[in-house]
């Protein structure tokens, strides 16, 4: 996948603007009755913009020292049953 938005220096506000522009463009909507709201190309753009926003958020948290990695569920802490 070609990275169009990630690691390109866009601010979160710029990325949100781009996302809103794609969402409001009638060319990016699927026809009525379709399972998905947006066309395949628009969905790819929106997904990549969302990942870029997450990257910006993580970078901002790391810079401020409040980043906590989300490793998920660590499992049981004991082998006792």
N, C-alpha and C positions, 0 to 999 in steps of 0.2 A: 504494500500500500504506500502510495506516495504521500509523504507528510506535507500537507499544505499549510497547516496552522500551528502544529506543535513545534516548539523550540524556534519560533520565528520572531519572538520579541513582541508579540501582541499582548496588550493589557487585557484584563478580564472584561473591562467595559467595552473595548473594541470587539472582543469575541462575542459578547452578548448582543451587540449591535448587529454583527454579521448574522448571528443566529436568528434574530428577529426579522432581518431583511429576507432571509431564505424562507422562513415560515410564512411571511406575509405575501410572498410572490406567488401569484396564481399558477405560474408555469411549474412550480415545484409540487403542486397538489396532484394527487391521483384522482382519477375519475370517480364519481359517486358509485358506491357499491363495492369498491375495492377493499381488501383487507387492511392495507396500510394507508396512512393519511398522506404521506409524501412519496414522491417518486424515488426510485432506487438511487439516483445520483444525489438528490437532496438529502436522503437519509444518510448516505456516506459522509456528506459535508457536515451535517448536524452531529453525527457521532464523533467525527474528528474534532469538531469545535468543542464538544462536551469533554473530550479527553484533554484538550489543551487547557480548558478551564480548570480541570482537576490538577493538571501539572502546575498551573499558576498558583493554585491554592496551596499545594504541597510546598512549592518553593517559598511562598510567603510565610508559611508556618515554620519551615526550617530556618528562615532568616530571623524570625522573631523568637525562636527557641521553644515553640509550643507544639511542634510536630510530634505526634504519637503514631507509630506505624500500626496499621490495621492488619495484623496477621491473621485475624479470624479466631475461630474456636480452637483452643489448644488441646482439647480432649480431657479425659479424666486425669486427675492429679494423683490418683492412687490405683493400685492394682487390687485392693481389697474389694471383695464382692459381698 
